Amino acid sequence: MVNSLRKGKNFERKIAKLLSQYLGVEFKRVPMSGAFSTREGTKVNVFKGDIFTEDKEYGDIVIECKKTRHKIAIDDLLNKNSIIYQWIKQALTEAGDNEWWLIFQEDYAKPKILTVRDYPLKKIIVPAITCDSPLYRIYDLEEFLNYLKNGKR
């Protein structure tokens, strides 16, 4: 049986590799997966989130990664007791004023990305909905990365 800590680290490595492949810049796991930033209260982006890059184009984005066995439903975004709502809260806290991405994967499903930014993709996995005040969208991660790869950021 794989413990949840190892499962999370493996997922972060997988996503860092995927981001590197698609976007052509090196992404790495944050040492201690963002725990340093939260504990020490640092303002340095490299210590925020779970994955970072030193590339100027993407270096300001705080990336949180979550692997779950729970099924995420659209209603969960509005439910303050849901796991994804808690993840959003964590991403907002870590990112501060920076752009953030929440990349998650349910068991036996493709990875998805939840972001505040309204990227005009044609195929949206979940319709845009309002959660508190910002607008969140959930996309298929590979489709989203293909979009960015083609210079749409």
N, C-alpha and C positions, 0 to 999 in steps of 0.2 A: 504494500500500500504506500502510495506517495503522500508525504505530508504536505500540508497546504503552503508552508514556507518554500519548500523546494519547487512545488508546482508553480507558485507565483514567480520565482526567480527564473525558472525555465521559460515561462510565458514572456517575461520581460526580455530575455535574450532572443527569443524567437521574433518578437516584435521589433527589437533593435535591428536585427539582421534584415527583416522584411523592409523596414523603413530605409535602411542603407541601400538595399538592392534597388528599390523603386526610385528613390530620390537622388541617388548617386553621391551621397555624402555620408560620412561615418557617424552612426548613432551608437551610443554605449549605454549600459545600465548605470544608473546613478549609484555611487557607493552607498551602501545601506538603504537603497531604494527610497530616498527622500526623507528617511527618518532623521538624518542629520539636520536638514533644513527646518523641520518642525521642532525638533528638540532645541537647536541652537538659535533659531529665529533669524537665520541668515537671509540676506536679500540677494545673494548670488544665485542666478538662475540655474547654474550647473548642478546645484545641490537640491533643486526643487523637482518634484515629480519622481518618476521611475526611470525615465530615459532622457538623455540629452545629446546634443550635438554642439560642436564648437563652430559650425557653419553659420555665417552671418544671416543667411536667409531664414533659417529655421531655429537658430539659437535662442530666440526669445520665447519660444513656445514651451509651455510646461506640459509634459506628457505623463498621464497616469495610466497604468495598465491594471486590469482586473480580470482574473480567470474565475469563472463561477460555474457551479453545477445548477444554479437556479435559472429558471426561465424568466426572461425579462419581458414584461408586458408594457404596452404603451401607457396604461394607467399608472404604472409604477413611478413614472416621472413626476406625477402629481401627489403621490402618496409619501408623506414625510417619514413614514416608518419603513419604506422600502429600501432595499440594498442599493439600488441605483441612485436614489435620491441622496443617500449618504455619500456615495462616491462623488456625485456632483458637488456636494458641499465640501468634500475634501479637496477636489480639484480647484474650486473657487478660492479656498483658503490658501492652498499652495501657490496658485498663480498670481494672486493679488490683482494687479492691473494688466498682467500679461495675457496673451491668448493662451488657451489651454485646449488640449484634446484628451478625451477619456476613451481609451481603447479597451474594449472588453470582448470576452468570448465565453459564450455558454458552452457547456459540454456538447460535443458532437455537432457544433455549428461553426460557421465561418466567423472570423473576427469582425467586429463592427467598431465604428468610431462615432462618438457623440461629440459634437462641437457646437459652440455658440455661433460661430461665424456661418453666414449663409452662403455656402459655396453653391453655385447654380448647376448642380448635377442633374442630369435627365432622370435617372432612376434613383429614387429615394426609397430606402427600405421602409422607413416609418414616416408618415406625413409630419410636417413641421407642426409642433404644438407649443403652447406657451406654458412654462413652468415657473411660477412666481413672475418675474418680469422679463428675463432674457428669453430669446428664441433658441430652442435646441433642435438639432436635427441628428438623426442617426443614419449613417451610411454604411454600406458594405465597405470594409477597409481597403480591399484591393482596388475597387472602383474609385474610391476617393484618392488613393495614391497614384493611380493611372492619370487621374485628372490633374493632380499637382505635377506629375512627371512631365506633362505636356505644357508646363509653364503657365498654369492658370492661377497661381497664387497671387 
